[in-house]
């Protein structure tokens, strides 16, 4: 399982690849390499956001348990 730090490094490399694919594709908006690079970047971003959300919910759950007792 990837950690949040690892995902951040993967996201930064994916952004670089997306920029390179955009430069290579030029005005062709249906370029398959560009589309794949964008999809990978979005997928990794969603995964990182999910990690952050899960950590936030764990913290809130701990606070609720302490407040109720």
N, CA, C and O atoms as a Maestro MAE file, in Angstrom:
{
 s_m_m2io_version
 :::
 2.0.0
}

f_m_ct {
 s_m_title
 :::
 protein
 m_atom[276] {
  # First column is atom index #
  i_m_mmod_type
  r_m_x_coord
  r_m_y_coord
  r_m_z_coord
  i_m_residue_number
  s_m_chain_name
  s_m_pdb_residue_name
  s_m_pdb_atom_name
  i_m_atomic_number
  :::
  1 25 0.846 -1.175 0.000 1 A "UNK " " N  " 7
  2 3 0.000 0.000 0.000 1 A "UNK " " CA " 6
  3 2 0.893 1.240 0.000 1 A "UNK " " C  " 6
  4 15 1.849 1.328 0.771 1 A "UNK " " O  " 8
  5 25 0.584 2.157 -0.837 2 A "UNK " " N  " 7
  6 3 1.368 3.382 -0.944 2 A "UNK " " CA " 6
  7 2 1.024 4.335 0.197 2 A "UNK " " C  " 6
  8 15 -0.107 4.372 0.681 2 A "UNK " " O  " 8
  9 25 2.016 5.093 0.606 3 A "UNK " " N  " 7
  10 3 1.786 6.103 1.628 3 A "UNK " " CA " 6
  11 2 1.477 7.426 0.947 3 A "UNK " " C  " 6
  12 15 1.626 7.563 -0.267 3 A "UNK " " O  " 8
  13 25 1.052 8.383 1.729 4 A "UNK " " N  " 7
  14 3 0.707 9.690 1.179 4 A "UNK " " CA " 6
  15 2 1.929 10.364 0.567 4 A "UNK " " C  " 6
  16 15 1.819 11.013 -0.473 4 A "UNK " " O  " 8
  17 25 3.097 10.219 1.200 5 A "UNK " " N  " 7
  18 3 4.315 10.830 0.669 5 A "UNK " " CA " 6
  19 2 4.688 10.217 -0.677 5 A "UNK " " C  " 6
  20 15 5.090 10.928 -1.599 5 A "UNK " " O  " 8
  21 25 4.554 8.900 -0.788 6 A "UNK " " N  " 7
  22 3 4.846 8.232 -2.051 6 A "UNK " " CA " 6
  23 2 3.882 8.688 -3.133 6 A "UNK " " C  " 6
  24 15 4.282 8.901 -4.277 6 A "UNK " " O  " 8
  25 25 2.612 8.837 -2.774 7 A "UNK " " N  " 7
  26 3 1.627 9.301 -3.746 7 A "UNK " " CA " 6
  27 2 1.951 10.704 -4.228 7 A "UNK " " C  " 6
  28 15 1.786 11.011 -5.409 7 A "UNK " " O  " 8
  29 25 2.414 11.565 -3.314 8 A "UNK " " N  " 7
  30 3 2.758 12.926 -3.712 8 A "UNK " " CA " 6
  31 2 3.893 12.937 -4.723 8 A "UNK " " C  " 6
  32 15 3.874 13.730 -5.664 8 A "UNK " " O  " 8
  33 25 4.882 12.067 -4.543 9 A "UNK " " N  " 7
  34 3 5.971 12.006 -5.520 9 A "UNK " " CA " 6
  35 2 5.466 11.454 -6.846 9 A "UNK " " C  " 6
  36 15 5.872 11.924 -7.909 9 A "UNK " " O  " 8
  37 25 4.578 10.455 -6.790 10 A "UNK " " N  " 7
  38 3 4.010 9.904 -8.019 10 A "UNK " " CA " 6
  39 2 3.166 10.947 -8.748 10 A "UNK " " C  " 6
  40 15 3.180 11.012 -9.977 10 A "UNK " " O  " 8
  41 25 2.434 11.761 -7.994 11 A "UNK " " N  " 7
  42 3 1.603 12.798 -8.601 11 A "UNK " " CA " 6
  43 2 2.477 13.830 -9.302 11 A "UNK " " C  " 6
  44 15 2.154 14.272 -10.405 11 A "UNK " " O  " 8
  45 25 3.583 14.214 -8.669 12 A "UNK " " N  " 7
  46 3 4.456 15.213 -9.293 12 A "UNK " " CA " 6
  47 2 5.066 14.676 -10.585 12 A "UNK " " C  " 6
  48 15 5.184 15.417 -11.560 12 A "UNK " " O  " 8
  49 25 5.456 13.400 -10.609 13 A "UNK " " N  " 7
  50 3 5.995 12.832 -11.847 13 A "UNK " " CA " 6
  51 2 4.898 12.694 -12.898 13 A "UNK " " C  " 6
  52 15 5.153 12.865 -14.090 13 A "UNK " " O  " 8
  53 25 3.687 12.387 -12.462 14 A "UNK " " N  " 7
  54 3 2.569 12.281 -13.402 14 A "UNK " " CA " 6
  55 2 2.257 13.638 -14.022 14 A "UNK " " C  " 6
  56 15 1.920 13.717 -15.203 14 A "UNK " " O  " 8
  57 25 2.369 14.715 -13.228 15 A "UNK " " N  " 7
  58 3 2.145 16.056 -13.766 15 A "UNK " " CA " 6
  59 2 3.195 16.408 -14.800 15 A "UNK " " C  " 6
  60 15 2.888 17.033 -15.815 15 A "UNK " " O  " 8
  61 25 4.446 16.008 -14.546 16 A "UNK " " N  " 7
  62 3 5.514 16.259 -15.514 16 A "UNK " " CA " 6
  63 2 5.245 15.507 -16.811 16 A "UNK " " C  " 6
  64 15 5.433 16.052 -17.899 16 A "UNK " " O  " 8
  65 25 4.806 14.255 -16.696 17 A "UNK " " N  " 7
  66 3 4.501 13.459 -17.887 17 A "UNK " " CA " 6
  67 2 3.315 14.040 -18.643 17 A "UNK " " C  " 6
  68 15 3.285 14.009 -19.873 17 A "UNK " " O  " 8
  69 25 2.335 14.570 -17.909 18 A "UNK " " N  " 7
  70 3 1.177 15.193 -18.545 18 A "UNK " " CA " 6
  71 2 1.607 16.426 -19.325 18 A "UNK " " C  " 6
  72 15 1.157 16.645 -20.450 18 A "UNK " " O  " 8
  73 25 2.482 17.233 -18.726 19 A "UNK " " N  " 7
  74 3 2.971 18.432 -19.407 19 A "UNK " " CA " 6
  75 2 3.744 18.058 -20.667 19 A "UNK " " C  " 6
  76 15 3.606 18.711 -21.701 19 A "UNK " " O  " 8
  77 25 4.556 17.010 -20.581 20 A "UNK " " N  " 7
  78 3 5.312 16.563 -21.748 20 A "UNK " " CA " 6
  79 2 4.373 16.038 -22.834 20 A "UNK " " C  " 6
  80 15 4.593 16.282 -24.020 20 A "UNK " " O  " 8
  81 25 3.335 15.323 -22.432 21 A "UNK " " N  " 7
  82 3 2.370 14.789 -23.394 21 A "UNK " " CA " 6
  83 2 1.585 15.916 -24.055 21 A "UNK " " C  " 6
  84 15 1.278 15.845 -25.245 21 A "UNK " " O  " 8
  85 25 1.254 16.970 -23.278 22 A "UNK " " N  " 7
  86 3 0.551 18.116 -23.850 22 A "UNK " " CA " 6
  87 2 1.418 18.810 -24.891 22 A "UNK " " C  " 6
  88 15 0.939 19.218 -25.949 22 A "UNK " " O  " 8
  89 25 2.689 18.936 -24.575 23 A "UNK " " N  " 7
  90 3 3.615 19.578 -25.505 23 A "UNK " " CA " 6
  91 2 3.737 18.750 -26.781 23 A "UNK " " C  " 6
  92 15 3.764 19.299 -27.882 23 A "UNK " " O  " 8
  93 25 3.812 17.431 -26.631 24 A "UNK " " N  " 7
  94 3 3.962 16.527 -27.765 24 A "UNK " " CA " 6
  95 2 2.694 16.493 -28.619 24 A "UNK " " C  " 6
  96 15 2.771 16.448 -29.847 24 A "UNK " " O  " 8
  97 25 1.523 16.515 -27.965 25 A "UNK " " N  " 7
  98 3 0.254 16.403 -28.683 25 A "UNK " " CA " 6
  99 2 -0.063 17.660 -29.480 25 A "UNK " " C  " 6
  100 15 -0.692 17.587 -30.536 25 A "UNK " " O  " 8
  101 25 0.369 18.811 -28.978 26 A "UNK " " N  " 7
  102 3 0.084 20.057 -29.682 26 A "UNK " " CA " 6
  103 2 -1.393 20.386 -29.638 26 A "UNK " " C  " 6
  104 15 -1.977 20.495 -28.560 26 A "UNK " " O  " 8
  105 25 -2.002 20.544 -30.809 27 A "UNK " " N  " 7
  106 3 -3.414 20.921 -30.865 27 A "UNK " " CA " 6
  107 2 -4.340 19.706 -30.918 27 A "UNK " " C  " 6
  108 15 -5.560 19.866 -30.916 27 A "UNK " " O  " 8
  109 25 -3.785 18.504 -30.966 28 A "UNK " " N  " 7
  110 3 -4.594 17.287 -31.019 28 A "UNK " " CA " 6
  111 2 -5.127 16.974 -29.628 28 A "UNK " " C  " 6
  112 15 -4.395 16.460 -28.782 28 A "UNK " " O  " 8
  113 25 -6.397 17.280 -29.387 29 A "UNK " " N  " 7
  114 3 -6.949 17.061 -28.049 29 A "UNK " " CA " 6
  115 2 -7.375 15.613 -27.820 29 A "UNK " " C  " 6
  116 15 -7.733 15.254 -26.698 29 A "UNK " " O  " 8
  117 25 -7.347 14.781 -28.846 30 A "UNK " " N  " 7
  118 3 -7.742 13.380 -28.710 30 A "UNK " " CA " 6
  119 2 -6.531 12.447 -28.693 30 A "UNK " " C  " 6
  120 15 -6.657 11.263 -29.007 30 A "UNK " " O  " 8
  121 25 -5.379 12.964 -28.335 31 A "UNK " " N  " 7
  122 3 -4.163 12.162 -28.275 31 A "UNK " " CA " 6
  123 2 -4.276 11.137 -27.148 31 A "UNK " " C  " 6
  124 15 -4.609 11.490 -26.017 31 A "UNK " " O  " 8
  125 25 -4.000 9.870 -27.454 32 A "UNK " " N  " 7
  126 3 -4.180 8.807 -26.460 32 A "UNK " " CA " 6
  127 2 -3.169 8.902 -25.320 32 A "UNK " " C  " 6
  128 15 -3.511 8.610 -24.173 32 A "UNK " " O  " 8
  129 25 -1.928 9.306 -25.613 33 A "UNK " " N  " 7
  130 3 -0.925 9.436 -24.552 33 A "UNK " " CA " 6
  131 2 -1.301 10.549 -23.585 33 A "UNK " " C  " 6
  132 15 -1.147 10.403 -22.372 33 A "UNK " " O  " 8
  133 25 -1.790 11.653 -24.117 34 A "UNK " " N  " 7
  134 3 -2.207 12.778 -23.282 34 A "UNK " " CA " 6
  135 2 -3.388 12.374 -22.406 34 A "UNK " " C  " 6
  136 15 -3.423 12.690 -21.217 34 A "UNK " " O  " 8
  137 25 -4.340 11.684 -22.990 35 A "UNK " " N  " 7
  138 3 -5.522 11.251 -22.244 35 A "UNK " " CA " 6
  139 2 -5.139 10.293 -21.120 35 A "UNK " " C  " 6
  140 15 -5.648 10.404 -20.005 35 A "UNK " " O  " 8
  141 25 -4.251 9.364 -21.411 36 A "UNK " " N  " 7
  142 3 -3.809 8.404 -20.397 36 A "UNK " " CA " 6
  143 2 -3.055 9.105 -19.272 36 A "UNK " " C  " 6
  144 15 -3.221 8.756 -18.103 36 A "UNK " " O  " 8
  145 25 -2.231 10.087 -19.615 37 A "UNK " " N  " 7
  146 3 -1.469 10.818 -18.595 37 A "UNK " " CA " 6
  147 2 -2.403 11.612 -17.691 37 A "UNK " " C  " 6
  148 15 -2.210 11.654 -16.476 37 A "UNK " " O  " 8
  149 25 -3.410 12.237 -18.281 38 A "UNK " " N  " 7
  150 3 -4.380 12.996 -17.476 38 A "UNK " " CA " 6
  151 2 -5.169 12.072 -16.552 38 A "UNK " " C  " 6
  152 15 -5.401 12.397 -15.388 38 A "UNK " " O  " 8
  153 25 -5.581 10.913 -17.082 39 A "UNK " " N  " 7
  154 3 -6.335 9.961 -16.267 39 A "UNK " " CA " 6
  155 2 -5.508 9.470 -15.088 39 A "UNK " " C  " 6
  156 15 -6.021 9.342 -13.976 39 A "UNK " " O  " 8
  157 25 -4.229 9.195 -15.326 40 A "UNK " " N  " 7
  158 3 -3.361 8.720 -14.249 40 A "UNK " " CA " 6
  159 2 -3.209 9.794 -13.184 40 A "UNK " " C  " 6
  160 15 -3.257 9.501 -11.990 40 A "UNK " " O  " 8
  161 25 -3.028 11.040 -13.614 41 A "UNK " " N  " 7
  162 3 -2.879 12.147 -12.667 41 A "UNK " " CA " 6
  163 2 -4.138 12.304 -11.816 41 A "UNK " " C  " 6
  164 15 -4.050 12.479 -10.601 41 A "UNK " " O  " 8
  165 25 -5.297 12.241 -12.445 42 A "UNK " " N  " 7
  166 3 -6.557 12.374 -11.712 42 A "UNK " " CA " 6
  167 2 -6.758 11.214 -10.737 42 A "UNK " " C  " 6
  168 15 -7.198 11.417 -9.606 42 A "UNK " " O  " 8
  169 25 -6.435 10.005 -11.178 43 A "UNK " " N  " 7
  170 3 -6.601 8.826 -10.326 43 A "UNK " " CA " 6
  171 2 -5.717 8.910 -9.086 43 A "UNK " " C  " 6
  172 15 -6.160 8.611 -7.978 43 A "UNK " " O  " 8
  173 25 -4.470 9.315 -9.279 44 A "UNK " " N  " 7
  174 3 -3.560 9.446 -8.147 44 A "UNK " " CA " 6
  175 2 -4.008 10.555 -7.203 44 A "UNK " " C  " 6
  176 15 -3.875 10.429 -5.986 44 A "UNK " " O  " 8
  177 25 -4.539 11.640 -7.760 45 A "UNK " " N  " 7
  178 3 -5.019 12.743 -6.922 45 A "UNK " " CA " 6
  179 2 -6.205 12.307 -6.074 45 A "UNK " " C  " 6
  180 15 -6.300 12.657 -4.898 45 A "UNK " " O  " 8
  181 25 -7.108 11.541 -6.678 46 A "UNK " " N  " 7
  182 3 -8.258 11.036 -5.922 46 A "UNK " " CA " 6
  183 2 -7.810 10.090 -4.812 46 A "UNK " " C  " 6
  184 15 -8.357 10.115 -3.710 46 A "UNK " " O  " 8
  185 25 -6.824 9.265 -5.104 47 A "UNK " " N  " 7
  186 3 -6.333 8.326 -4.101 47 A "UNK " " CA " 6
  187 2 -5.700 9.070 -2.933 47 A "UNK " " C  " 6
  188 15 -5.903 8.694 -1.779 47 A "UNK " " O  " 8
  189 25 -4.935 10.120 -3.221 48 A "UNK " " N  " 7
  190 3 -4.314 10.919 -2.160 48 A "UNK " " CA " 6
  191 2 -5.385 11.622 -1.333 48 A "UNK " " C  " 6
  192 15 -5.280 11.695 -0.109 48 A "UNK " " O  " 8
  193 25 -6.410 12.135 -1.996 49 A "UNK " " N  " 7
  194 3 -7.497 12.808 -1.284 49 A "UNK " " CA " 6
  195 2 -8.233 11.825 -0.377 49 A "UNK " " C  " 6
  196 15 -8.671 12.189 0.714 49 A "UNK " " O  " 8
  197 25 -8.365 10.595 -0.825 50 A "UNK " " N  " 7
  198 3 -9.019 9.568 -0.014 50 A "UNK " " CA " 6
  199 2 -8.210 9.298 1.251 50 A "UNK " " C  " 6
  200 15 -8.784 9.141 2.329 50 A "UNK " " O  " 8
  201 25 -6.883 9.242 1.132 51 A "UNK " " N  " 7
  202 3 -6.026 9.039 2.299 51 A "UNK " " CA " 6
  203 2 -6.220 10.159 3.306 51 A "UNK " " C  " 6
  204 15 -6.347 9.909 4.505 51 A "UNK " " O  " 8
  205 25 -6.244 11.392 2.821 52 A "UNK " " N  " 7
  206 3 -6.404 12.554 3.697 52 A "UNK " " CA " 6
  207 2 -7.763 12.496 4.389 52 A "UNK " " C  " 6
  208 15 -7.865 12.771 5.584 52 A "UNK " " O  " 8
  209 25 -8.805 12.140 3.641 53 A "UNK " " N  " 7
  210 3 -10.153 12.057 4.192 53 A "UNK " " CA " 6
  211 2 -10.239 10.987 5.282 53 A "UNK " " C  " 6
  212 15 -10.839 11.214 6.332 53 A "UNK " " O  " 8
  213 25 -9.642 9.832 5.033 54 A "UNK " " N  " 7
  214 3 -9.687 8.745 6.014 54 A "UNK " " CA " 6
  215 2 -8.989 9.164 7.299 54 A "UNK " " C  " 6
  216 15 -9.489 8.890 8.390 54 A "UNK " " O  " 8
  217 25 -7.846 9.820 7.187 55 A "UNK " " N  " 7
  218 3 -7.131 10.291 8.377 55 A "UNK " " CA " 6
  219 2 -7.965 11.317 9.141 55 A "UNK " " C  " 6
  220 15 -8.008 11.302 10.371 55 A "UNK " " O  " 8
  221 25 -8.618 12.197 8.412 56 A "UNK " " N  " 7
  222 3 -9.461 13.219 9.042 56 A "UNK " " CA " 6
  223 2 -10.623 12.566 9.791 56 A "UNK " " C  " 6
  224 15 -10.956 12.978 10.902 56 A "UNK " " O  " 8
  225 25 -11.233 11.559 9.189 57 A "UNK " " N  " 7
  226 3 -12.353 10.884 9.828 57 A "UNK " " CA " 6
  227 2 -11.902 10.108 11.066 57 A "UNK " " C  " 6
  228 15 -12.643 10.024 12.045 57 A "UNK " " O  " 8
  229 25 -10.702 9.546 11.030 58 A "UNK " " N  " 7
  230 3 -10.179 8.852 12.211 58 A "UNK " " CA " 6
  231 2 -10.018 9.830 13.364 58 A "UNK " " C  " 6
  232 15 -10.348 9.510 14.506 58 A "UNK " " O  " 8
  233 25 -9.511 11.018 13.068 59 A "UNK " " N  " 7
  234 3 -9.322 12.035 14.105 59 A "UNK " " CA " 6
  235 2 -10.664 12.471 14.690 59 A "UNK " " C  " 6
  236 15 -10.794 12.624 15.904 59 A "UNK " " O  " 8
  237 25 -11.662 12.670 13.827 60 A "UNK " " N  " 7
  238 3 -12.987 13.083 14.304 60 A "UNK " " CA " 6
  239 2 -13.617 11.988 15.165 60 A "UNK " " C  " 6
  240 15 -14.280 12.278 16.161 60 A "UNK " " O  " 8
  241 25 -13.408 10.740 14.781 61 A "UNK " " N  " 7
  242 3 -13.975 9.636 15.540 61 A "UNK " " CA " 6
  243 2 -13.352 9.568 16.934 61 A "UNK " " C  " 6
  244 15 -14.045 9.291 17.913 61 A "UNK " " O  " 8
  245 25 -12.054 9.819 17.023 62 A "UNK " " N  " 7
  246 3 -11.382 9.836 18.322 62 A "UNK " " CA " 6
  247 2 -11.923 10.963 19.188 62 A "UNK " " C  " 6
  248 15 -12.130 10.780 20.387 62 A "UNK " " O  " 8
  249 25 -12.151 12.120 18.593 63 A "UNK " " N  " 7
  250 3 -12.666 13.271 19.338 63 A "UNK " " CA " 6
  251 2 -14.061 12.983 19.877 63 A "UNK " " C  " 6
  252 15 -14.379 13.357 21.006 63 A "UNK " " O  " 8
  253 25 -14.898 12.320 19.078 64 A "UNK " " N  " 7
  254 3 -16.260 12.011 19.512 64 A "UNK " " CA " 6
  255 2 -16.249 11.039 20.687 64 A "UNK " " C  " 6
  256 15 -17.040 11.183 21.619 64 A "UNK " " O  " 8
  257 25 -15.361 10.058 20.647 65 A "UNK " " N  " 7
  258 3 -15.294 9.089 21.748 65 A "UNK " " CA " 6
  259 2 -14.858 9.769 23.037 65 A "UNK " " C  " 6
  260 15 -15.399 9.488 24.106 65 A "UNK " " O  " 8
  261 25 -13.882 10.660 22.936 66 A "UNK " " N  " 7
  262 3 -13.399 11.354 24.126 66 A "UNK " " CA " 6
  263 2 -14.455 12.307 24.667 66 A "UNK " " C  " 6
  264 15 -14.585 12.455 25.882 66 A "UNK " " O  " 8
  265 25 -15.203 12.951 23.794 67 A "UNK " " N  " 7
  266 3 -16.208 13.913 24.221 67 A "UNK " " CA " 6
  267 2 -17.416 13.261 24.857 67 A "UNK " " C  " 6
  268 15 -18.057 13.865 25.717 67 A "UNK " " O  " 8
  269 25 -17.746 12.037 24.455 68 A "UNK " " N  " 7
  270 3 -18.922 11.360 24.966 68 A "UNK " " CA " 6
  271 2 -18.734 10.735 26.329 68 A "UNK " " C  " 6
  272 15 -19.709 10.497 27.042 68 A "UNK " " O  " 8
  273 25 -17.504 10.467 26.702 69 A "UNK " " N  " 7
  274 3 -17.258 9.789 27.983 69 A "UNK " " CA " 6
  275 2 -17.201 10.730 29.143 69 A "UNK " " C  " 6
  276 15 -17.001 10.300 30.278 69 A "UNK " " O  " 8
  :::
 }
 m_bond[275] {
  # First column is bond index #
  i_m_from
  i_m_to
  i_m_order
  :::
  1 1 2 1
  2 2 3 1
  3 3 4 2
  4 3 5 1
  5 5 6 1
  6 6 7 1
  7 7 8 2
  8 7 9 1
  9 9 10 1
  10 10 11 1
  11 11 12 2
  12 11 13 1
  13 13 14 1
  14 14 15 1
  15 15 16 2
  16 15 17 1
  17 17 18 1
  18 18 19 1
  19 19 20 2
  20 19 21 1
  21 21 22 1
  22 22 23 1
  23 23 24 2
  24 23 25 1
  25 25 26 1
  26 26 27 1
  27 27 28 2
  28 27 29 1
  29 29 30 1
  30 30 31 1
  31 31 32 2
  32 31 33 1
  33 33 34 1
  34 34 35 1
  35 35 36 2
  36 35 37 1
  37 37 38 1
  38 38 39 1
  39 39 40 2
  40 39 41 1
  41 41 42 1
  42 42 43 1
  43 43 44 2
  44 43 45 1
  45 45 46 1
  46 46 47 1
  47 47 48 2
  48 47 49 1
  49 49 50 1
  50 50 51 1
  51 51 52 2
  52 51 53 1
  53 53 54 1
  54 54 55 1
  55 55 56 2
  56 55 57 1
  57 57 58 1
  58 58 59 1
  59 59 60 2
  60 59 61 1
  61 61 62 1
  62 62 63 1
  63 63 64 2
  64 63 65 1
  65 65 66 1
  66 66 67 1
  67 67 68 2
  68 67 69 1
  69 69 70 1
  70 70 71 1
  71 71 72 2
  72 71 73 1
  73 73 74 1
  74 74 75 1
  75 75 76 2
  76 75 77 1
  77 77 78 1
  78 78 79 1
  79 79 80 2
  80 79 81 1
  81 81 82 1
  82 82 83 1
  83 83 84 2
  84 83 85 1
  85 85 86 1
  86 86 87 1
  87 87 88 2
  88 87 89 1
  89 89 90 1
  90 90 91 1
  91 91 92 2
  92 91 93 1
  93 93 94 1
  94 94 95 1
  95 95 96 2
  96 95 97 1
  97 97 98 1
  98 98 99 1
  99 99 100 2
  100 99 101 1
  101 101 102 1
  102 102 103 1
  103 103 104 2
  104 103 105 1
  105 105 106 1
  106 106 107 1
  107 107 108 2
  108 107 109 1
  109 109 110 1
  110 110 111 1
  111 111 112 2
  112 111 113 1
  113 113 114 1
  114 114 115 1
  115 115 116 2
  116 115 117 1
  117 117 118 1
  118 118 119 1
  119 119 120 2
  120 119 121 1
  121 121 122 1
  122 122 123 1
  123 123 124 2
  124 123 125 1
  125 125 126 1
  126 126 127 1
  127 127 128 2
  128 127 129 1
  129 129 130 1
  130 130 131 1
  131 131 132 2
  132 131 133 1
  133 133 134 1
  134 134 135 1
  135 135 136 2
  136 135 137 1
  137 137 138 1
  138 138 139 1
  139 139 140 2
  140 139 141 1
  141 141 142 1
  142 142 143 1
  143 143 144 2
  144 143 145 1
  145 145 146 1
  146 146 147 1
  147 147 148 2
  148 147 149 1
  149 149 150 1
  150 150 151 1
  151 151 152 2
  152 151 153 1
  153 153 154 1
  154 154 155 1
  155 155 156 2
  156 155 157 1
  157 157 158 1
  158 158 159 1
  159 159 160 2
  160 159 161 1
  161 161 162 1
  162 162 163 1
  163 163 164 2
  164 163 165 1
  165 165 166 1
  166 166 167 1
  167 167 168 2
  168 167 169 1
  169 169 170 1
  170 170 171 1
  171 171 172 2
  172 171 173 1
  173 173 174 1
  174 174 175 1
  175 175 176 2
  176 175 177 1
  177 177 178 1
  178 178 179 1
  179 179 180 2
  180 179 181 1
  181 181 182 1
  182 182 183 1
  183 183 184 2
  184 183 185 1
  185 185 186 1
  186 186 187 1
  187 187 188 2
  188 187 189 1
  189 189 190 1
  190 190 191 1
  191 191 192 2
  192 191 193 1
  193 193 194 1
  194 194 195 1
  195 195 196 2
  196 195 197 1
  197 197 198 1
  198 198 199 1
  199 199 200 2
  200 199 201 1
  201 201 202 1
  202 202 203 1
  203 203 204 2
  204 203 205 1
  205 205 206 1
  206 206 207 1
  207 207 208 2
  208 207 209 1
  209 209 210 1
  210 210 211 1
  211 211 212 2
  212 211 213 1
  213 213 214 1
  214 214 215 1
  215 215 216 2
  216 215 217 1
  217 217 218 1
  218 218 219 1
  219 219 220 2
  220 219 221 1
  221 221 222 1
  222 222 223 1
  223 223 224 2
  224 223 225 1
  225 225 226 1
  226 226 227 1
  227 227 228 2
  228 227 229 1
  229 229 230 1
  230 230 231 1
  231 231 232 2
  232 231 233 1
  233 233 234 1
  234 234 235 1
  235 235 236 2
  236 235 237 1
  237 237 238 1
  238 238 239 1
  239 239 240 2
  240 239 241 1
  241 241 242 1
  242 242 243 1
  243 243 244 2
  244 243 245 1
  245 245 246 1
  246 246 247 1
  247 247 248 2
  248 247 249 1
  249 249 250 1
  250 250 251 1
  251 251 252 2
  252 251 253 1
  253 253 254 1
  254 254 255 1
  255 255 256 2
  256 255 257 1
  257 257 258 1
  258 258 259 1
  259 259 260 2
  260 259 261 1
  261 261 262 1
  262 262 263 1
  263 263 264 2
  264 263 265 1
  265 265 266 1
  266 266 267 1
  267 267 268 2
  268 267 269 1
  269 269 270 1
  270 270 271 1
  271 271 272 2
  272 271 273 1
  273 273 274 1
  274 274 275 1
  275 275 276 2
  :::
 }
}
